[in-house]
Amino acid sequence: MTTTTCTTSTRIRSLPVLLATEDDAEEMGLLAPDDRLTCHVHGRWIHQCVASPAHVSPVTRHRWCRGCRTELSVAVDELSLAVSMTCPRCGHGGSAATTRLTVACRSSLAAERDARRAA
């Protein structure tokens, strides 16, 4: 499967438009679910709902510390565009899946900011 990331650098999109665009791209195999800036479950920017239990997966290690068998804590700072996910037990818990989710959240924060400015 080919994976691409929908970016807002060429064209600023509102949340509803980007949701639909990412839904279509994912359906066609052009966008990996990990690279979405929006959440098809919650209908929001991914950074707004990433702390939901729906975004925890021990199988894929999204927001999951394998060693501690614990859900990672999430911190999103909308002013500085900072996103972190850490294990409340050991302080680590990172994985490739969580790294991709963190990157998607940072991109989501930037896309939302750009869409707000354009409105």
SEFIPA-139894 format. One line per 3 residues: their letters; for each residue x, y, z of N, C-alpha, C. Coordinates in steps of 0.1 Angstrom, whole numbers. Atoms other than C-alpha are relative to their C-alpha. Example, Ala and Ser with C-alpha at 12.3 -4.5 7.8 and 13.67 -1.06 7.14 Angstrom:
as	9 -12 0 123 -45 78 9 12 0  -9 -11 0 137 -11 71 -8 11 8;
This chain:
mtt	9 -12 0 0 0 0 9 12 0  -7 -13 0 12 35 -8 -5 8 11  5 -9 -10 11 59 20 5 14 -3;
ttc	-3 -14 2 10 96 17 -7 8 11  6 -8 -10 2 124 41 -6 12 -7  7 -12 5 -24 150 32 6 12 8;
tts	-6 -11 -7 -7 183 39 -8 12 -3  7 -13 2 -21 218 42 9 11 -5  -9 -10 5 9 235 28 -4 6 -13;
tri	4 -6 13 -6 239 -7 -13 6 1  14 -5 -1 -42 245 3 -5 -2 14  5 1 -13 -57 252 36 -15 -5 -1;
rsl	14 7 1 -88 230 43 -6 1 14  8 0 -12 -115 233 69 -1 -15 5  1 14 -6 -121 203 93 -9 -9 -8;
pvl	9 10 8 -151 189 74 5 -4 -13  -5 4 13 -134 191 41 12 -9 1  -11 9 -2 -102 175 54 -4 -14 4;
lat	6 13 -4 -122 148 71 -4 -8 -12  5 7 12 -139 139 39 11 -4 -10  -11 3 9 -107 141 19 9 -12 5;
edd	-8 11 -6 -88 119 43 -8 -13 0  8 12 0 -117 94 45 2 -6 -14  -1 5 13 -116 91 7 15 -5 -3;
aee	-14 4 3 -77 89 5 3 -13 8  -2 12 -7 -77 62 32 -7 -12 -7  8 11 6 -104 42 15 7 -5 -13;
mgl	-7 4 13 -84 43 -18 14 -5 2  -14 5 -3 -52 32 0 11 10 -2  -10 -10 3 -35 65 -6 5 7 13;
lap	-4 -6 -13 -33 75 31 -1 -11 11  0 9 -11 -23 54 60 -8 5 12  8 -5 -12 -46 56 91 9 8 10;
ddr	-9 -7 -9 -16 67 112 4 14 -4  -4 -13 5 -10 97 90 -11 10 -1  11 -9 0 -44 112 93 2 12 10;
ltc	0 -11 -9 -47 147 107 -14 2 7  13 0 -6 -84 141 115 -3 -14 5  4 12 -6 -102 114 134 -14 -4 -6;
hvh	13 4 6 -129 95 115 -10 -5 11  8 5 -11 -142 81 149 -7 11 6  5 -11 -7 -147 114 166 -4 12 -8;
grw	3 -11 9 -150 137 136 6 13 5  -7 -12 -5 -124 161 151 14 -1 -5  -14 0 3 -88 171 146 6 -11 9;
ihq	-5 12 -7 -67 141 158 6 5 14  -6 -5 -13 -49 163 185 -11 2 10  11 -3 -9 -83 170 200 -6 -12 7;
cva	6 12 -5 -92 134 207 10 -11 2  -10 10 -2 -60 115 209 1 -6 14  0 5 -13 -63 111 246 -12 -10 3;
spa	11 10 -1 -95 90 241 5 -14 1  -4 15 0 -93 53 250 -1 -6 -14  1 5 13 -103 47 214 13 0 -8;
hvs	-13 -2 6 -68 57 204 11 -8 6  -10 9 -7 -50 31 226 -1 -14 -6  0 14 5 -40 -2 211 13 -8 4;
pvt	-11 8 -4 -18 -27 229 6 -9 -12  -5 8 11 -16 -47 196 9 7 -9  -8 -7 9 -2 -20 174 10 9 8;
rhr	-8 -8 -9 14 -1 204 -2 15 -2  4 -14 0 -4 32 197 -4 3 14  2 -5 -13 -3 50 230 0 -11 11;
wcr	0 12 -9 7 18 248 15 -3 4  -13 4 -5 38 9 269 0 -15 1  0 14 0 45 -27 262 6 -6 13;
gcr	-7 5 -12 69 -32 292 -9 1 12  9 -3 -11 44 -17 317 -14 -5 -2  13 3 3 13 -28 300 -10 11 5;
tel	7 -12 -4 0 7 305 -3 10 -11  3 -11 10 -18 34 285 9 12 2  -8 -12 -1 4 63 277 -8 13 3;
sva	6 -12 -3 -5 97 291 3 10 -12  -1 -9 11 -10 125 265 0 14 5  0 -15 -3 -1 162 268 1 7 -14;
vde	1 -8 12 -11 186 240 0 14 4  -1 -14 -3 -1 222 242 -3 8 -13  4 -6 13 -20 241 215 7 13 -3;
lsl	-7 -12 2 0 273 220 14 -2 -7  -13 3 5 34 258 214 1 -11 -10  1 11 9 22 230 192 8 -12 4;
avs	-7 11 -6 39 205 215 -9 -11 3  8 12 -3 26 170 218 10 -11 6  -8 10 -5 40 143 241 -9 -12 5;
mtc	7 12 -5 30 107 251 10 -8 7  -9 7 -9 47 90 280 -7 -9 9  6 10 -10 41 61 303 0 6 14;
prc	0 -6 -13 30 72 337 7 -9 10  -8 9 -9 49 42 353 15 2 -2  -15 1 3 83 41 336 5 13 -6;
ghg	-4 -12 7 83 75 318 4 -1 -14  -4 2 14 91 59 284 -13 -4 -7  12 6 7 67 37 264 -1 4 -15;
gsa	1 -4 14 75 51 230 1 -12 -10  0 10 11 70 30 198 0 8 -13  1 -6 13 71 36 161 -14 5 -2;
att	14 -3 2 33 37 161 -3 13 8  2 -12 -8 32 63 189 7 12 -6  -7 -11 6 58 84 172 -7 5 -12;
rlt	8 -4 12 37 85 140 -13 7 5  11 -7 -5 7 95 161 3 13 5  -4 -13 -5 26 122 178 3 10 -12;
vac	-2 -9 12 37 136 144 -13 4 -6  14 -4 6 1 135 131 -6 10 9  6 -10 -9 -10 154 162 6 14 -2;
rss	-7 -13 3 16 181 156 -4 6 -13  4 -5 13 6 184 120 -15 4 1  14 -4 -2 -31 185 131 -1 13 7;
laa	0 -13 -7 -24 213 155 3 12 -10  -4 -10 10 -7 233 127 -11 2 -11  10 -1 10 -34 225 102 -13 8 5;
erd	11 -7 -6 -61 237 126 3 15 2  -4 -14 -1 -42 269 133 -1 7 -13  0 -6 13 -38 276 96 -15 1 -5;
arr	14 -1 4 -75 268 89 -7 12 8  6 -11 -8 -85 292 117 4 14 -5  -5 -13 5 -63 320 104 -6 3 -14;
aa	5 -2 13 -77 315 69 -15 4 0  15 -2 -1 -113 317 81 -3 15 2;
